[in-house]
Amino acid sequence: NADPGTGKLNLRSADQRPLTDGVVFGDVKKVGYRTFTFDLAASAISSDCRAGSWGQRLQTDLQRYGCTQLARGAYVSSDKQYVGQFFALNLDRAEGAQQIVRDLDPQIAAGFLKPLPAPGVENFGGGFSAAYAEPIGHYVVMTWVQRTGGQRPASLNQMIDASLAVGKAGNFTWQRLVLVGG
């Protein structure tokens, strides 16, 4: 479902500035929520969305909807107990962002995004993890978190709180909304 509040971001043609490391990760090198604090361990922005993903259906839809950029950031909690990944995909329109979010549903098995390797983030995605993706205009933002080593946490609320911390990297979308007059 399109969010009427982000409607001015529905087309990349209205928001043509490319994503840069400074735009996405400049203000979120340290993020936190409740008891969680994370530091950015690595970041990368690629113009090859297919190389940062797997799955034929997902890769076909990334191409179909004009994915021009994949931003990835790897985060490690201050206590080294949690690791997280942040992703942003720059698509040509909101319809594409909505389709990519559907593709990222594990029950669909269309494919997924590849985690960014970083010190302290070894074997990310092995074991118990939680991911949350959402369309914001022509962007998809996704957080993916797990305990270091992949053990299940005592409470799923810990995964939610960790995800909300890492998800602060998505704040660039609100700055973009202001830039296009939202």
N, C-alpha and C positions, 0 to 999 in steps of 0.2 A: 504494500500500500504506500502510495506517495504521501509524503508529509507536506501539507499545504504551507507550513512554515518555512520549508526549504525549497519551495517551488522555483525560486529564482536561480537555483543551482541545478535545475533539471537538465539543462543542455550545456555541454562543455563549451559550445560556441559563445555562451554568455560569460564564461569563466576560463579564459584561454591561458592564463599564466600557468606554466608547468610547475609541478611540485618540485621542491628542492629540499635538501637535507635541513637547511635552516628553517624553511617554512614548516615542515612537518615535525622535526625533532629539536629545533632550536630552543624552545621554551620548555621542553619536557625531557630533559636529560635526567632529572630526578622527579619521580611522580609518587603520589601516595594517596591512600584512602584508608580511613580508620587506622588499624594497627599495621598496615602494610606500607613500606617504602621501597621503591625500586630505583635502580640506577640503569641508565642506558649502557649496555655493554658493546653494542655494535649497531650500525644502521647502514642501509644501502637503498638507493633508488635506481631502478632498472627500467629501461624502455622495452625490455623483453618480458612481457607478462607470462608467456608460455614457459620460459626457462624457470620461473619461480613457482610453477604449479605442476600438477600431474593430473591425468585423467582426460581422455579424449573429449568427452562432452564439455567439461569445464573449459578446456583449451579452445575448443571450437567456439563456444560462446564468448570467451574473452576476445577472440578475433572478430567475431560477428558484431560485437558491441564496441569495437574500436578501442580496446584497452591500450593506452599509450604508456602507462607508468604503473609500476608496482613499487611501493615504498614498504620497507620492512625494517623493524627495529626489534632487537633482542634485549630483554630486561632481566636483571638479577636482583632479587630482594636483598636488602641490607643485611639480613641475617643468613643469607645464602640458602634459605629453606624453600624458596619458590622461584620459578623462572617464568617468564612470559614473553610472548611475541605479539607485536602490533603490525598490522597490515593495512595498507590503503591502496585501492585500485582506482585508477583514473579512467573512467569509461566515457563514451560519447553522449550518453543520455541516461536519464533515470530508469527507463524501461530496462536497459541493460544491467544497471546496478541491481534492480530487483530480481532479474533472472539469475545473476551470479550468486546472489544470496540463496536463492532456491537451490542452485547447483551445489553450494557448499554444505547443504544439509547431508549429514552422513548417511541417512536412510535412503537418499537418492543414489548415492555411490557414483556421482558424476565426476568426482575428483576433489582435490583440495590444494591449498597453498603449501609451499615448502618452507619450513622454518629457516631463519637466518642463522648460520653457525656463529657462535661467539664463545669466548672464554667463560666458563661457568654454566654454559647452556648445552652441554654435551648430551647426546641421545634425546633431544627434545622430541616429544610426541610418542615416546615409548612409555608404556604404562598408562595410568589414569590421567586424563587431561580434560579440560573443558574449553570450548570455543564458542564465541558469540559474534555473529556477523550482522551488520545492518546497512541498508542503503541510506545514504544522505545525499540527496540530489543525484548527480552523476557519479558519485563516489560510492565505493563499498569500503567500510572500515570493519576490521575484525580484530578481536583480541583472542588469544589462545594461551591458557595458563596451566601450569602443573606444579606439583611439588617436585623439588629437585630429586631425581631418581625415579619419579613416576608413581610413588606410593599414593594411595587414596588418602585424602585428608580426613581428619576426625569429623568435619562438618563441611557440607557443600557450600555453606555460607562463606567459608574461607576462600573457595574458588571464585565466588561472586565478588567478594571484596578485592581479591587480587586482580580480577578482571577489570573492575571499576578503576583501580589504580592505573593499570597499563593502558586502559582505554582513554586516559587523558590525552594521549598522543593524538586522538581524533579531534582535538579542539581546533585544529587548523581549519576544519570545515566551517566552523562558525565565523572565523575570521574571513574566510572566502565569501560567506554569505553577506557580510558587511561590505566587502569590496564590490560586490555586484549590486548593491543597493537593497539588500534584504532587511 
